[in-house]
Amino acid sequence: MAEASVKIETDRLLPLTDAAAPVPPEAVAAAAAAAVPTTAAPLPSASAPSAGPPPSAPPSVKEDDASPDDDPLKVPDLTGTVWEAIAPAYYAEPGGIPVFEPTEAQFSDFYRFMLAVEAYGYVAGVIKITPPAAWTAARRAIIPRCLERVRVRNPISQEISSGGLPAGTYQQLNLESRKSYTLQEWANASRLPRHCKNRPNKNKHRVRPNKNAPVALAPFTFDVDALGAHYDDATCEALERAYWRSLSHGAPRYGADMSGTLFDPDADAANPWNIGKLDNLLTRVQRALPGVNRPYLYFGMWKATFAWHVEDMDLFSINYIHFGAPKQWYVIPLAQRARFEREAKSFFSGVAAHCPEFLRHKMSIIHPRHLAARGIRVQKVIQRAGEFIVTFPGGYHQGFNLGFNGAESVNFALPSWIQVGKQAHYCKCQDDSVKLDVAGLFE
């Protein structure tokens, strides 16, 4: 993607467009080159996706079957299948983040679907996926009983300060609490004045207890379906403006990085989008990779923030909101990764001098307006309950929660990541930094 200066109106979300702006082949090639270090083998260029099939994913070897019992690096041939010509349904902003609305057949195989759409993600940095209605309805029926045993343990309090930093930049300090909450207690805490933002609501609707909810080990009285129902576009715009006006006031809490899953071990056993069992290279090697291929839960509230970062070892990640309020995402196109890193180092020169990989600390926040002023495009997308966001290798992202919600995330890998992973950097100043022997895993 060209690095022309793009004006981003951070106080107003751009309207969605039904036109699927084509991705030119030179943009795909540039984005792939940005993701893969120059010392690695280059990815092949791809054809444009405008009217025909999407740009080709970078396969290693084409095979008719990609069974993990055989060679885990085999890539299935998608020619003539339902995955051959998948294109975005629309873009969140003109020329921005692609949004996919797959059919049930296309959604039936996570691995093949991701191979079919990955070239789009190597341009934008992330993609959004809206599952088929039948899949969403099935999840909606299951989720209440999956919440019964949830406890939010050791949530963090986020102290966000702009002291001593350039305008529009902030440092986030995460302070861990020793408290443990039932989900109802966490929901109640999210409604306290210091942890909530009154939403504009024309209908003055209140979330009422669900009288038909099953008896739970730790009962909750909120209606899971109603929690995210009133975050329309206007409400999200207003909350985005309020977030940046009040970012350094108050300390939001975040139940983050809790090992676990809200997918049901029985009902979701064969679900190809069960985040704990996704078919990908990291599960095909059939080895436990602590901190990498284990799912984590995130229970947010208003203003709970994730600062600018890329994933450990520049892996892919997938995030699914099970219930509740949306997340606001900000994303840097992959072609501008190096430029973004240079500007971030100039904003946070002190910490950058101490650790070149300081952005992996997930502590540095930058207002999109200040990046736009330096010629860096910041793409925006809202993720609502029941939607997936997939981040791609090298795709910097930042965001926040618009209210009480529950999400789940895990890292994964496709064959295109192997060369990226071999060259990925990691933080050397933190003992718990993730480092993988990529060559040892796959060669």
Secondary structure, DSSP 8 states (H G I E B T S, - for coil): ---------TTS----BSS-----HHHHHHHHHHHS-TTS---------SSSS------SSEES---TTS-TT-EE--TTSTTTT---SEESSTTS-EEE---TTGGG-HHHHHHHHHHHHHHHSEEEE---HHHHHHHHHHHHHHTTT-EEES-EEEEEE-TTS-TTEEEEEEEE---EEEHHHHHHHHTSGGG------TT-------TT----SS---S-TTTTTTT--HHHHHHHHHHHHHHTTSS--EEEEEEE---S-TTTTTT-TT-GGG--SHHHHTT---TTTSS-EEEEE-TT-EEEEE--GGG-EEEEEEEEES-EEEEE--GGGHHHHHHHHHHHTHHHHHH-TTGGGGS-EEE-HHHHHTTT---EEEEE-TT-EEEE-TT--EEEEESSSEEEEEEEE--TTHHHHHHH----SSSTT-----HHHHH-
